């Protein structure tokens, strides 16, 4: 019985950490630096999430950060040739989609990737 309580508490804690990270990524649209805190927490807690439903969320969050950053940099560099504005707009929409989809699946206790 104690083992079930421990597992339940571990699950709640992991879900809370994952929720906070999604919130930090979402808050980065207002306070840009929060995404830096989110990615740091992702890497610090990544091993703790191994083998849980949250492992795929961490992978999702980390990929969202790095690909969002890549496309943001490429869009910023190319903004002078007009196409950069479209790249930045697409990047913004893509990041919002990734945060929303991840948060909704987390709310349903589902993994991000299904086999």
N, CA, C and O atoms as a printed pandas DataFrame, in Angstrom:
     atom_number atom_name residue_name chain_id  residue_number  x_coord  y_coord  z_coord
0              1         N          UNK        A               1    0.814   -1.188    0.000
1              2        CA          UNK        A               1    0.000    0.000    0.000
2              3         C          UNK        A               1    0.869    1.268    0.000
3              4         O          UNK        A               1    0.577    2.226   -0.715
4              5         N          UNK        A               2    1.937    1.263    0.808
5              6        CA          UNK        A               2    2.829    2.416    0.836
6              7         C          UNK        A               2    3.463    2.642   -0.529
7              8         O          UNK        A               2    3.704    3.779   -0.935
8              9         N          UNK        A               3    3.730    1.548   -1.229
9             10        CA          UNK        A               3    4.334    1.653   -2.555
10            11         C          UNK        A               3    3.389    2.355   -3.526
11            12         O          UNK        A               3    3.835    3.162   -4.342
12            13         N          UNK        A               4    2.087    2.061   -3.450
13            14        CA          UNK        A               4    1.103    2.728   -4.298
14            15         C          UNK        A               4    1.039    4.222   -4.004
15            16         O          UNK        A               4    0.932    5.037   -4.921
16            17         N          UNK        A               5    1.105    4.577   -2.727
17            18        CA          UNK        A               5    1.081    5.990   -2.346
18            19         C          UNK        A               5    2.318    6.687   -2.882
19            20         O          UNK        A               5    2.237    7.808   -3.384
20            21         N          UNK        A               6    3.474    6.019   -2.775
21            22        CA          UNK        A               6    4.726    6.591   -3.283
22            23         C          UNK        A               6    4.636    6.800   -4.794
23            24         O          UNK        A               6    5.022    7.856   -5.296
24            25         N          UNK        A               7    4.133    5.811   -5.515
25            26        CA          UNK        A               7    4.010    5.924   -6.969
26            27         C          UNK        A               7    3.022    7.022   -7.357
27            28         O          UNK        A               7    3.247    7.753   -8.321
28            29         N          UNK        A               8    1.939    7.132   -6.609
29            30        CA          UNK        A               8    0.943    8.168   -6.880
30            31         C          UNK        A               8    1.535    9.559   -6.655
31            32         O          UNK        A               8    1.301   10.474   -7.445
32            33         N          UNK        A               9    2.296    9.711   -5.585
33            34        CA          UNK        A               9    2.949   11.000   -5.304
34            35         C          UNK        A               9    4.010   11.314   -6.363
35            36         O          UNK        A               9    4.157   12.462   -6.781
36            37         N          UNK        A              10    4.730   10.308   -6.783
37            38        CA          UNK        A              10    5.757   10.498   -7.830
38            39         C          UNK        A              10    5.090   10.939   -9.133
39            40         O          UNK        A              10    5.596   11.823   -9.826
40            41         N          UNK        A              11    3.948   10.318   -9.465
41            42        CA          UNK        A              11    3.201   10.671  -10.669
42            43         C          UNK        A              11    2.730   12.123  -10.587
43            44         O          UNK        A              11    2.903   12.884  -11.539
44            45         N          UNK        A              12    2.139   12.509   -9.458
45            46        CA          UNK        A              12    1.644   13.878   -9.283
46            47         C          UNK        A              12    2.782   14.888   -9.395
47            48         O          UNK        A              12    2.641   15.929  -10.037
48            49         N          UNK        A              13    3.897   14.572   -8.771
49            50        CA          UNK        A              13    5.050   15.471   -8.807
50            51         C          UNK        A              13    5.568   15.641  -10.233
51            52         O          UNK        A              13    5.851   16.758  -10.669
52            53         N          UNK        A              14    5.690   14.539  -10.949
53            54        CA          UNK        A              14    6.167   14.593  -12.334
54            55         C          UNK        A              14    5.198   15.369  -13.215
55            56         O          UNK        A              14    5.619   16.137  -14.081
56            57         N          UNK        A              15    3.913   15.173  -12.999
57            58        CA          UNK        A              15    2.915   15.910  -13.785
58            59         C          UNK        A              15    2.976   17.397  -13.466
59            60         O          UNK        A              15    2.847   18.229  -14.364
60            61         N          UNK        A              16    3.171   17.738  -12.200
61            62        CA          UNK        A              16    3.282   19.143  -11.815
62            63         C          UNK        A              16    4.493   19.804  -12.458
63            64         O          UNK        A              16    4.397   20.926  -12.956
64            65         N          UNK        A              17    5.621   19.124  -12.450
65            66        CA          UNK        A              17    6.835   19.673  -13.071
66            67         C          UNK        A              17    6.600   19.881  -14.563
67            68         O          UNK        A              17    6.971   20.918  -15.114
68            69         N          UNK        A              18    5.993   18.913  -15.205
69            70        CA          UNK        A              18    5.723   19.008  -16.638
70            71         C          UNK        A              18    4.759   20.158  -16.926
71            72         O          UNK        A              18    4.927   20.881  -17.908
72            73         N          UNK        A              19    3.761   20.325  -16.078
73            74        CA          UNK        A              19    2.812   21.430  -16.228
74            75         C          UNK        A              19    3.512   22.774  -16.076
75            76         O          UNK        A              19    3.268   23.698  -16.853
76            77         N          UNK        A              20    4.372   22.882  -15.086
77            78        CA          UNK        A              20    5.112   24.135  -14.868
78            79         C          UNK        A              20    5.966   24.465  -16.083
79            80         O          UNK        A              20    6.067   25.628  -16.474
80            81         N          UNK        A              21    6.573   23.461  -16.675
81            82        CA          UNK        A              21    7.409   23.700  -17.852
82            83         C          UNK        A              21    6.567   24.204  -19.022
83            84         O          UNK        A              21    6.969   25.144  -19.708
84            85         N          UNK        A              22    5.412   23.597  -19.257
85            86        CA          UNK        A              22    4.519   24.118  -20.311
86            87         C          UNK        A              22    4.136   25.564  -20.007
87            88         O          UNK        A              22    4.093   26.399  -20.911
88            89         N          UNK        A              23    3.858   25.864  -18.738
89            90        CA          UNK        A              23    3.484   27.231  -18.353
90            91         C          UNK        A              23    4.640   28.201  -18.594
91            92         O          UNK        A              23    4.423   29.328  -19.040
92            93         N          UNK        A              24    5.855   27.771  -18.304
93            94        CA          UNK        A              24    7.018   28.626  -18.543
94            95         C          UNK        A              24    7.201   28.902  -20.039
95            96         O          UNK        A              24    7.517   30.023  -20.438
96            97         N          UNK        A              25    6.999   27.872  -20.858
97            98        CA          UNK        A              25    7.093   28.087  -22.310
98            99         C          UNK        A              25    5.997   29.049  -22.774
99           100         O          UNK        A              25    6.255   29.930  -23.594
100          101         N          UNK        A              26    4.793   28.889  -22.262
101          102        CA          UNK        A              26    3.700   29.786  -22.645
102          103         C          UNK        A              26    3.968   31.213  -22.166
103          104         O          UNK        A              26    3.701   32.175  -22.887
104          105         N          UNK        A              27    4.489   31.344  -20.965
105          106        CA          UNK        A              27    4.788   32.670  -20.414
106          107         C          UNK        A              27    5.899   33.374  -21.184
107          108         O          UNK        A              27    6.027   34.596  -21.109
108          109         N          UNK        A              28    6.688   32.624  -21.909
109          110        CA          UNK        A              28    7.799   33.238  -22.648
110          111         C          UNK        A              28    7.307   34.170  -23.752
111          112         O          UNK        A              28    8.087   34.970  -24.270
112          113         N          UNK        A              29    6.041   34.083  -24.118
113          114        CA          UNK        A              29    5.499   35.023  -25.100
114          115         C          UNK        A              29    5.332   36.416  -24.487
115          116         O          UNK        A              29    5.288   37.418  -25.202
116          117         N          UNK        A              30    5.241   36.465  -23.166
117          118        CA          UNK        A              30    5.110   37.741  -22.466
118          119         C          UNK        A              30    6.442   38.142  -21.827
119          120         O          UNK        A              30    6.891   39.282  -21.950
120          121         N          UNK        A              31    7.058   37.181  -21.145
121          122        CA          UNK        A              31    8.334   37.400  -20.461
122          123         C          UNK        A              31    9.339   36.448  -21.102
123          124         O          UNK        A              31    9.504   35.318  -20.643
124          125         N          UNK        A              32   10.000   36.895  -22.146
125          126        CA          UNK        A              32   10.817   36.034  -22.993
126          127         C          UNK        A              32   11.776   35.089  -22.306
127          128         O          UNK        A              32   12.040   34.008  -22.833
128          129         N          UNK        A              33   12.299   35.442  -21.172
129          130        CA          UNK        A              33   13.349   34.644  -20.539
130          131         C          UNK        A              33   12.838   33.349  -19.893
131          132         O          UNK        A              33   13.642   32.468  -19.588
132          133         N          UNK        A              34   11.551   33.215  -19.682
133          134        CA          UNK        A              34   11.040   32.024  -18.994
134          135         C          UNK        A              34   11.300   30.740  -19.777
135          136         O          UNK        A              34   11.365   29.660  -19.189
136          137         N          UNK        A              35   11.449   30.846  -21.092
137          138        CA          UNK        A              35   11.749   29.639  -21.869
138          139         C          UNK        A              35   13.151   29.108  -21.538
139          140         O          UNK        A              35   13.398   27.908  -21.655
140          141         N          UNK        A              36   14.057   29.983  -21.130
141          142        CA          UNK        A              36   15.398   29.541  -20.720
142          143         C          UNK        A              36   15.298   28.713  -19.440
143          144         O          UNK        A              36   15.957   27.681  -19.311
144          145         N          UNK        A              37   14.476   29.166  -18.497
145          146        CA          UNK        A              37   14.268   28.393  -17.270
146          147         C          UNK        A              37   13.620   27.047  -17.599
147          148         O          UNK        A              37   13.971   26.023  -17.012
148          149         N          UNK        A              38   12.680   27.056  -18.534
149          150        CA          UNK        A              38   11.984   25.821  -18.914
150          151         C          UNK        A              38   12.953   24.795  -19.496
151          152         O          UNK        A              38   12.914   23.626  -19.113
152          153         N          UNK        A              39   13.817   25.217  -20.412
153          154        CA          UNK        A              39   14.731   24.256  -21.039
154          155         C          UNK        A              39   15.753   23.733  -20.035
155          156         O          UNK        A              39   16.160   22.573  -20.105
156          157         N          UNK        A              40   16.163   24.582  -19.108
157          158        CA          UNK        A              40   17.094   24.137  -18.061
158          159         C          UNK        A              40   16.433   23.069  -17.196
159          160         O          UNK        A              40   17.044   22.040  -16.907
160          161         N          UNK        A              41   15.198   23.305  -16.783
161          162        CA          UNK        A              41   14.469   22.317  -15.977
162          163         C          UNK        A              41   14.271   21.035  -16.783
163          164         O          UNK        A              41   14.390   19.937  -16.238
164          165         N          UNK        A              42   13.967   21.167  -18.091
165          166        CA          UNK        A              42   13.820   19.982  -18.942
166          167         C          UNK        A              42   15.047   19.090  -18.855
167          168         O          UNK        A              42   14.925   17.879  -18.673
168          169         N          UNK        A              43   16.218   19.677  -18.982
169          170        CA          UNK        A              43   17.442   18.877  -18.973
170          171         C          UNK        A              43   17.791   18.362  -17.583
171          172         O          UNK        A              43   18.319   17.259  -17.450
172          173         N          UNK        A              44   17.503   19.145  -16.543
173          174        CA          UNK        A              44   17.797   18.697  -15.177
174          175         C          UNK        A              44   16.902   17.519  -14.783
175          176         O          UNK        A              44   17.377   16.563  -14.169
176          177         N          UNK        A              45   15.627   17.578  -15.126
177          178        CA          UNK        A              45   14.663   16.564  -14.697
178          179         C          UNK        A              45   14.448   15.436  -15.713
179          180         O          UNK        A              45   13.672   14.514  -15.461
180          181         N          UNK        A              46   15.126   15.509  -16.847
181          182        CA          UNK        A              46   14.913   14.542  -17.928
182          183         C          UNK        A              46   15.093   13.098  -17.464
183          184         O          UNK        A              46   14.265   12.245  -17.783
184          185         N          UNK        A              47   16.144   12.815  -16.727
185          186        CA          UNK        A              47   16.394   11.448  -16.263
186          187         C          UNK        A              47   15.309   10.962  -15.303
187          188         O          UNK        A              47   14.967    9.779  -15.300
188          189         N          UNK        A              48   14.770   11.868  -14.493
189          190        CA          UNK        A              48   13.716   11.492  -13.550
190          191         C          UNK        A              48   12.439   11.057  -14.268
191          192         O          UNK        A              48   11.626   10.325  -13.704
192          193         N          UNK        A              49   12.265   11.502  -15.496
193          194        CA          UNK        A              49   11.053   11.200  -16.253
194          195         C          UNK        A              49   11.179    9.925  -17.094
195          196         O          UNK        A              49   10.199    9.466  -17.681
196          197         N          UNK        A              50   12.373    9.363  -17.150
197          198        CA          UNK        A              50   12.597    8.164  -17.963
198          199         C          UNK        A              50   11.653    7.040  -17.531
199          200         O          UNK        A              50   11.510    6.750  -16.343
200          201         N          UNK        A              51   11.021    6.424  -18.511
201          202        CA          UNK        A              51   10.127    5.305  -18.243
202          203         C          UNK        A              51    8.731    5.700  -17.806
203          204         O          UNK        A              51    7.921    4.839  -17.464
204          205         N          UNK        A              52    8.439    6.995  -17.814
205          206        CA          UNK        A              52    7.099    7.447  -17.428
206          207         C          UNK        A              52    6.398    8.043  -18.647
207          208         O          UNK        A              52    7.013    8.242  -19.694
208          209         N          UNK        A              53    5.131    8.318  -18.498
209          210        CA          UNK        A              53    4.350    8.951  -19.553
210          211         C          UNK        A              53    4.897   10.349  -19.853
211          212         O          UNK        A              53    4.679   10.884  -20.940
212          213         N          UNK        A              54    5.599   10.929  -18.898
213          214        CA          UNK        A              54    6.103   12.296  -19.039
214          215         C          UNK        A              54    7.398   12.379  -19.845
215          216         O          UNK        A              54    7.797   13.464  -20.270
216          217         N          UNK        A              55    8.040   11.265  -20.053
217          218        CA          UNK        A              55    9.282   11.254  -20.839
218          219         C          UNK        A              55    9.038   11.806  -22.245
219          220         O          UNK        A              55    9.840   12.588  -22.756
220          221         N          UNK        A              56    7.939   11.401  -22.861
221          222        CA          UNK        A              56    7.638   11.874  -24.210
222          223         C          UNK        A              56    7.293   13.365  -24.202
223          224         O          UNK        A              56    7.556   14.058  -25.185
224          225         N          UNK        A              57    6.715   13.865  -23.122
225          226        CA          UNK        A              57    6.429   15.296  -23.009
226          227         C          UNK        A              57    7.733   16.094  -22.934
227          228         O          UNK        A              57    7.850   17.165  -23.528
228          229         N          UNK        A              58    8.695   15.565  -22.207
229          230        CA          UNK        A              58    9.977   16.252  -22.111
230          231         C          UNK        A              58   10.673   16.295  -23.468
231          232         O          UNK        A              58   11.239   17.319  -23.850
232          233         N          UNK        A              59   10.629   15.191  -24.188
233          234        CA          UNK        A              59   11.203   15.168  -25.537
234          235         C          UNK        A              59   10.492   16.192  -26.422
235          236         O          UNK        A              59   11.137   16.925  -27.171
236          237         N          UNK        A              60    9.176   16.239  -26.333
237          238        CA          UNK        A              60    8.345   17.176  -27.089
238          239         C          UNK        A              60    8.726   18.621  -26.753
239          240         O          UNK        A              60    8.892   19.450  -27.648
240          241         N          UNK        A              61    8.860   18.913  -25.463
241          242        CA          UNK        A              61    9.199   20.262  -25.022
242          243         C          UNK        A              61   10.599   20.669  -25.479
243          244         O          UNK        A              61   10.804   21.787  -25.951
244          245         N          UNK        A              62   11.545   19.766  -25.336
245          246        CA          UNK        A              62   12.924   20.065  -25.735
246          247         C          UNK        A              62   12.996   20.312  -27.239
247          248         O          UNK        A              62   13.644   21.260  -27.682
248          249         N          UNK        A              63   12.341   19.472  -28.016
249          250        CA          UNK        A              63   12.341   19.672  -29.477
250          251         C          UNK        A              63   11.635   20.955  -29.872
251          252         O          UNK        A              63   12.055   21.641  -30.804
252          253         N          UNK        A              64   10.556   21.281  -29.161
253          254        CA          UNK        A              64    9.851   22.534  -29.436
254          255         C          UNK        A              64   10.782   23.721  -29.204
255          256         O          UNK        A              64   10.820   24.647  -30.014
256          257         N          UNK        A              65   11.523   23.696  -28.115
257          258        CA          UNK        A              65   12.446   24.792  -27.813
258          259         C          UNK        A              65   13.505   24.939  -28.901
259          260         O          UNK        A              65   13.681   26.025  -29.454
260          261         N          UNK        A              66   14.212   23.851  -29.212
261          262        CA          UNK        A              66   15.350   23.947  -30.129
262          263         C          UNK        A              66   14.917   24.239  -31.561
263          264         O          UNK        A              66   15.550   25.053  -32.234
264          265         N          UNK        A              67   13.859   23.599  -32.043
265          266        CA          UNK        A              67   13.396   23.899  -33.403
266          267         C          UNK        A              67   12.757   25.283  -33.475
267          268         O          UNK        A              67   12.890   25.976  -34.484
268          269         N          UNK        A              68   12.062   25.690  -32.406
269          270        CA          UNK        A              68   11.509   27.039  -32.362
270          271         C          UNK        A              68   12.611   28.083  -32.395
271          272         O          UNK        A              68   12.494   29.102  -33.076
272          273         N          UNK        A              69   13.683   27.826  -31.654
273          274        CA          UNK        A              69   14.831   28.740  -31.657
274          275         C          UNK        A              69   15.489   28.785  -33.034
275          276         O          UNK        A              69   15.811   29.861  -33.539
276          277         N          UNK        A              70   15.685   27.621  -33.634
277          278        CA          UNK        A              70   16.303   27.552  -34.965
278          279         C          UNK        A              70   15.510   28.370  -35.981
279          280         O          UNK        A              70   16.072   29.206  -36.689
280          281         N          UNK        A              71   14.202   28.127  -36.049
281          282        CA          UNK        A              71   13.379   28.844  -37.017
282          283         C          UNK        A              71   13.239   30.322  -36.667
283          284         O          UNK        A              71   13.090   31.162  -37.555
284          285         N          UNK        A              72   13.286   30.640  -35.372
285          286        CA          UNK        A              72   13.260   32.034  -34.963
286          287         C          UNK        A              72   14.512   32.778  -35.411
287          288         O          UNK        A              72   14.435   33.918  -35.869
288          289         N          UNK        A              73   15.657   32.131  -35.278
289          290        CA          UNK        A              73   16.916   32.744  -35.731
290          291         C          UNK        A              73   16.925   32.883  -37.246
291          292         O          UNK        A              73   17.278   33.939  -37.771
292          293         N          UNK        A              74   16.539   31.821  -37.952
293          294        CA          UNK        A              74   16.511   31.885  -39.414
294          295         C          UNK        A              74   15.526   32.948  -39.904
295          296         O          UNK        A              74   15.809   33.664  -40.865
296          297         N          UNK        A              75   14.373   33.051  -39.244
297          298        CA          UNK        A              75   13.397   34.075  -39.609
298          299         C          UNK        A              75   13.922   35.470  -39.344
299          300         O          UNK        A              75   13.711   36.382  -40.143
300          301         N          UNK        A              76   14.606   35.638  -38.227
301          302        CA          UNK        A              76   15.171   36.950  -37.893
302          303         C          UNK        A              76   16.252   37.372  -38.876
303          304         O          UNK        A              76   16.341   38.538  -39.260
304          305         N          UNK        A              77   17.065   36.413  -39.276
305          306        CA          UNK        A              77   18.138   36.712  -40.237
306          307         C          UNK        A              77   17.556   37.084  -41.597
307          308         O          UNK        A              77   18.069   37.971  -42.278
308          309         N          UNK        A              78   16.492   36.406  -41.985
309          310        CA          UNK        A              78   15.925   36.626  -43.319
310          311         C          UNK        A              78   14.780   37.642  -43.346
311          312         O          UNK        A              78   14.131   37.809  -44.379
312          313         N          UNK        A              79   14.527   38.316  -42.230
313          314        CA          UNK        A              79   13.416   39.264  -42.183
314          315         C          UNK        A              79   13.625   40.415  -43.177
315          316         O          UNK        A              79   12.657   41.025  -43.633
316          317         N          UNK        A              80   14.857   40.704  -43.503
317          318        CA          UNK        A              80   15.155   41.801  -44.432
318          319         C          UNK        A              80   14.773   41.465  -45.867
319          320         O          UNK        A              80   14.633   42.364  -46.696
320          321         N          UNK        A              81   14.603   40.193  -46.167
321          322        CA          UNK        A              81   14.181   39.811  -47.521
322          323         C          UNK        A              81   12.726   39.349  -47.525
323          324         O          UNK        A              81   12.320   38.537  -48.356
324          325         N          UNK        A              82   11.972   39.868  -46.608
325          326        CA          UNK        A              82   10.520   39.696  -46.474
326          327         C          UNK        A              82   10.102   38.273  -46.083
327          328         O          UNK        A              82    9.189   38.113  -45.273
328          329         N          UNK        A              83   10.731   37.259  -46.623
329          330        CA          UNK        A              83   10.337   35.880  -46.317
330          331         C          UNK        A              83   10.487   35.584  -44.829
331          332         O          UNK        A              83    9.807   34.707  -44.296
332          333         N          UNK        A              84   11.368   36.309  -44.163
333          334        CA          UNK        A              84   11.580   36.101  -42.734
334          335         C          UNK        A              84   10.341   36.368  -41.906
335          336         O          UNK        A              84   10.133   35.724  -40.877
336          337         N          UNK        A              85    9.520   37.301  -42.335
337          338        CA          UNK        A              85    8.277   37.603  -41.610
338          339         C          UNK        A              85    7.359   36.383  -41.634
339          340         O          UNK        A              85    6.747   36.042  -40.622
340          341         N          UNK        A              86    7.265   35.739  -42.774
341          342        CA          UNK        A              86    6.445   34.532  -42.888
342          343         C          UNK        A              86    7.025   33.399  -42.043
343          344         O          UNK        A              86    6.282   32.649  -41.410
344          345         N          UNK        A              87    8.346   33.279  -42.034
345          346        CA          UNK        A              87    9.003   32.244  -41.233
346          347         C          UNK        A              87    8.734   32.486  -39.750
347          348         O          UNK        A              87    8.413   31.548  -39.019
348          349         N          UNK        A              88    8.861   33.736  -39.300
349          350        CA          UNK        A              88    8.612   34.058  -37.894
350          351         C          UNK        A              88    7.151   33.826  -37.519
351          352         O          UNK        A              88    6.864   33.333  -36.429
352          353         N          UNK        A              89    6.231   34.174  -38.410
353          354        CA          UNK        A              89    4.804   33.948  -38.141
354          355         C          UNK        A              89    4.508   32.447  -38.052
355          356         O          UNK        A              89    3.790   32.004  -37.155
356          357         N          UNK        A              90    5.055   31.680  -38.973
357          358        CA          UNK        A              90    4.846   30.225  -38.950
358          359         C          UNK        A              90    5.449   29.618  -37.692
359          360         O          UNK        A              90    4.858   28.720  -37.092
360          361         N          UNK        A              91    6.618   30.099  -37.289
361          362        CA          UNK        A              91    7.281   29.608  -36.083
362          363         C          UNK        A              91    6.418   29.891  -34.851
363          364         O          UNK        A              91    6.253   29.024  -33.993
364          365         N          UNK        A              92    5.878   31.087  -34.768
365          366        CA          UNK        A              92    5.018   31.468  -33.653
366          367         C          UNK        A              92    3.795   30.554  -33.566
367          368         O          UNK        A              92    3.465   30.050  -32.492
368          369         N          UNK        A              93    3.134   30.345  -34.688
369          370        CA          UNK        A              93    1.947   29.476  -34.724
370          371         C          UNK        A              93    2.310   28.046  -34.347
371          372         O          UNK        A              93    1.579   27.385  -33.610
372          373         N          UNK        A              94    3.445   27.573  -34.857
373          374        CA          UNK        A              94    3.899   26.199  -34.587
374          375         C          UNK        A              94    4.184   26.016  -33.097
375          376         O          UNK        A              94    3.800   25.002  -32.514
376          377         N          UNK        A              95    4.850   26.984  -32.482
377          378        CA          UNK        A              95    5.167   26.885  -31.054
378          379         C          UNK        A              95    3.883   26.900  -30.217
379          380         O          UNK        A              95    3.742   26.109  -29.284
380          381         N          UNK        A              96    2.968   27.777  -30.542
381          382        CA          UNK        A              96    1.692   27.821  -29.818
382          383         C          UNK        A              96    0.964   26.483  -29.947
383          384         O          UNK        A              96    0.428   25.967  -28.966
384          385         N          UNK        A              97    0.945   25.926  -31.155
385          386        CA          UNK        A              97    0.322   24.621  -31.383
386          387         C          UNK        A              97    0.979   23.540  -30.515
387          388         O          UNK        A              97    0.287   22.734  -29.891
388          389         N          UNK        A              98    2.312   23.528  -30.480
389          390        CA          UNK        A              98    3.037   22.508  -29.722
390          391         C          UNK        A              98    2.758   22.623  -28.222
391          392         O          UNK        A              98    2.576   21.613  -27.542
392          393         N          UNK        A              99    2.725   23.838  -27.716
393          394        CA          UNK        A              99    2.437   24.032  -26.292
394          395         C          UNK        A              99    1.007   23.583  -25.987
395          396         O          UNK        A              99    0.776   22.864  -25.015
396          397         N          UNK        A             100    0.055   24.005  -26.810
397          398        CA          UNK        A             100   -1.351   23.654  -26.576
398          399         C          UNK        A             100   -1.580   22.144  -26.674
399          400         O          UNK        A             100   -2.230   21.554  -25.812
400          401         N          UNK        A             101   -1.049   21.528  -27.719
401          402        CA          UNK        A             101   -1.244   20.084  -27.887
402          403         C          UNK        A             101   -0.615   19.309  -26.731
403          404         O          UNK        A             101   -1.219   18.382  -26.193
404          405         N          UNK        A             102    0.591   19.694  -26.359
405          406        CA          UNK        A             102    1.270   19.010  -25.262
406          407         C          UNK        A             102    0.525   19.154  -23.951
407          408         O          UNK        A             102    0.347   18.185  -23.213
408          409         N          UNK        A             103    0.095   20.365  -23.670
409          410        CA          UNK        A             103   -0.621   20.616  -22.418
410          411         C          UNK        A             103   -1.942   19.851  -22.364
411          412         O          UNK        A             103   -2.307   19.320  -21.315
412          413         N          UNK        A             104   -2.649   19.791  -23.471
413          414        CA          UNK        A             104   -3.904   19.046  -23.512
414          415         C          UNK        A             104   -3.686   17.550  -23.324
415          416         O          UNK        A             104   -4.442   16.900  -22.603
416          417         N          UNK        A             105   -2.667   17.004  -23.961
417          418        CA          UNK        A             105   -2.378   15.575  -23.793
418          419         C          UNK        A             105   -1.905   15.281  -22.374
419          420         O          UNK        A             105   -2.220   14.231  -21.813
420          421         N          UNK        A             106   -1.147   16.214  -21.795
421          422        CA          UNK        A             106   -0.720   16.054  -20.407
422          423         C          UNK        A             106   -1.941   16.035  -19.486
423          424         O          UNK        A             106   -2.019   15.223  -18.564
424          425         N          UNK        A             107   -2.870   16.915  -19.736
425          426        CA          UNK        A             107   -4.092   16.973  -18.928
426          427         C          UNK        A             107   -4.855   15.647  -18.955
427          428         O          UNK        A             107   -5.502   15.271  -17.978
428          429         N          UNK        A             108   -4.768   14.941  -20.095
429          430        CA          UNK        A             108   -5.433   13.638  -20.236
430          431         C          UNK        A             108   -4.536   12.477  -19.830
431          432         O          UNK        A             108   -4.904   11.316  -20.010
432          433         N          UNK        A             109   -3.360   12.781  -19.281
433          434        CA          UNK        A             109   -2.374   11.763  -18.866
434          435         C          UNK        A             109   -1.952   10.865  -20.029
435          436         O          UNK        A             109   -1.754    9.662  -19.853
436          437         N          UNK        A             110   -1.815   11.462  -21.224
437          438        CA          UNK        A             110   -1.421   10.702  -22.412
438          439         C          UNK        A             110   -0.014   11.073  -22.824
439          440         O          UNK        A             110    0.451   12.190  -22.598
440          441         N          UNK        A             111    0.656   10.099  -23.439
441          442        CA          UNK        A             111    1.986   10.363  -23.997
442          443         C          UNK        A             111    1.854   11.227  -25.237
443          444         O          UNK        A             111    0.775   11.332  -25.820
444          445         N          UNK        A             112    2.959   11.847  -25.636
445          446        CA          UNK        A             112    2.933   12.684  -26.835
446          447         C          UNK        A             112    3.027   11.865  -28.101
447          448         O          UNK        A             112    2.411   12.199  -29.114
448          449         N          UNK        A             113    3.789   10.805  -28.047
449          450        CA          UNK        A             113    4.002    9.997  -29.255
450          451         C          UNK        A             113    3.343    8.648  -29.053
451          452         O          UNK        A             113    3.537    7.998  -28.026
452          453         N          UNK        A             114    2.565    8.232  -30.034
453          454        CA          UNK        A             114    1.946    6.912  -29.954
454          455         C          UNK        A             114    2.564    6.018  -31.009
455          456         O          UNK        A             114    2.885    6.460  -32.112
456          457         N          UNK        A             115    2.723    4.769  -30.658
457          458        CA          UNK        A             115    3.361    3.827  -31.585
458          459         C          UNK        A             115    2.395    3.332  -32.627
459          460         O          UNK        A             115    2.769    2.533  -33.486
